[in-house]
Each structure stands twice: as structure tokens, then as C-alpha cells.
Amino acid sequence: MNNIKAIILDLDGTLLDDDKNISSENIDAIKYAINKGAYVIITSGRPINASKKFWEKAQASRYIIFSNGAGIYDTENKECISTITIEKEICLEMYNYAIKKDVCVRLDTIYGRFITDMNYATSTDYELKEDINKFLDDNLIIQMSFIYENKEKIYELVECINKNPRRELKVEDVFITGPNGEFFATCAINPSASKGNAVNGLCKFLKIDKEAAIAMGDGLNDISMLSTVGLGVAMENATSEVKLAAKEITCTNNENGVAKIIMCNF
């Protein structure tokens, strides 16, 4: 591709290696692309605070797509330019269902991520202490996550969401999480939110032709954005479904696959 205007990078399994680090090769390639006049956009299923931490390390452009495309954040103006939230009634229904099943619930807001059980928390999570009804009255929810040691309980919860005829939530596949990969989790967002829709909206906002954009990812939640841009790239460590959706496959996240694609396209 010639005249690249934007490069959109997933974090986990793509820009980050397996130890959650960003290599100097990838950082140098990001700087190179920016110096050539392209936007380099970080996108992640992570909430804004966690995404910002890696955005700073990557030294990427000012915009971050977070919570699986449910939000777009402008780091210069320190504000969200787009959010797609989940209705309060739906949040409350799924919250109560999960709590009855003893499943931990994590709620993403634009102010931070709040969790019902700190045994499952990350360093960027806050404990959810107040009454859930009051919390939902005071906060807009961008993404819900459900976490437990037993993957069968998480699959039951996913099945419950998918069987709802109203289709008011879109759920991600179950994935492994936790410091030592000891937990299972899934994330749910508004059905109109996706990384692909966020990329499309941001390209319009920036007046960039999405055909002049590259997107790289490894997970099922990346397929929508790989299909949106001119060049969708799957990591070698990506799932088979992601590779089928991509136009090109690069090296793994541990082999500077991001840097290789950037340097080959400028």
C-alpha cells in the first residue's frame, strides 16, 4: 500500500509481547510512521486507564480506541469523543444474574473500571463498594466483564446473553485472564459498538480514507476492524478465524510483527 494515513494496532497479542512489553523495534516503527505523517492508533478491549498506560509506552498518536470500540479517547483534550453505553436496565439484569451465580462483575466507565471482587482485580481496578442501583444511576457503563475460575460458569453466562431475544448485549468469546492465567472471562458491550465501527468513525472524524489505513490484530474482536480498512493484517499467533479475515499475515507478537508491517509499507 502507498500513502498510508493511519495504522490501528490492537494491544494484547499484537503490539504487546507475551510478557506485556512493547519492543524497542515496535516503538521505533511507530515513531517512523508518525514522522511519515500517519496516525498510529492504539485499540484494545482494555478500559481507558489501562489502554493509556500502554499508549504512553508506545508513544502513539493522540487517539485511543478502548473497551472493544465502545469508546474513543482524545489524550490531548483529555476527553472522550465517542462513547456507546449499555442501558442501565440491561446492566442491572446481567449484574444480578452474575452475582447469583457467584461470578465476579467488572464495570467499565469513562472514569475507571470497578469490580465486585478484588481477588480478580488488576492494578487499574477499583472496588465497587456502593449500591449497584446508585452506581448505575451515577455512571454510564461502556463495557461489562464477567470473571470466574470455572470456565463453564462463564460459558453459561455467555449462553444466557446470546439466548436473549432482545439482543441488547454483544459478548466476546471466553478468554483466559489473571496474573497467571488462572481465571476465565468474557466482555459484553452494546451491540452497535465494535472496533470496526470505531475505526470507521475515527477515520471519518480525521477525514482519512479508511482504504488508506492498516489494522493489525490477533483476536476475534479484531475481525471487524481488519475488514474495515484497506489492509487488515493478522498476527501469526492469531486465531484461524482472524487469519481468514485478513489480507496479510505477519510474524508473531513476540517477533515484532507490527514493526515488520509498518516498515514494509513506508
Secondary structure, DSSP 8 states (H G I E B T S, - for coil): --S--EEEEEIIIIIS-TTS---HHHHHHHHHHHHTT-EEEEE-SS-HHHHHHHHHHHT--SEEEEGGGTEEEETTTTEEEEE--B-HHHHHHHHHHHHHTT-EEEEEETTEEEES-GGG--TTEEE--S-HHHHHHH--BSEEEEEES-HHHHHHHHHHHHH-TT---EE---EEESTTS-EEEEEEE-TT--HHHHHHHHHHHTT--GGGEEEEE-SGGGHHHHTTSSEEEEETTS-HHHHHH-SEEE--TTTTHHHHHHHHT-
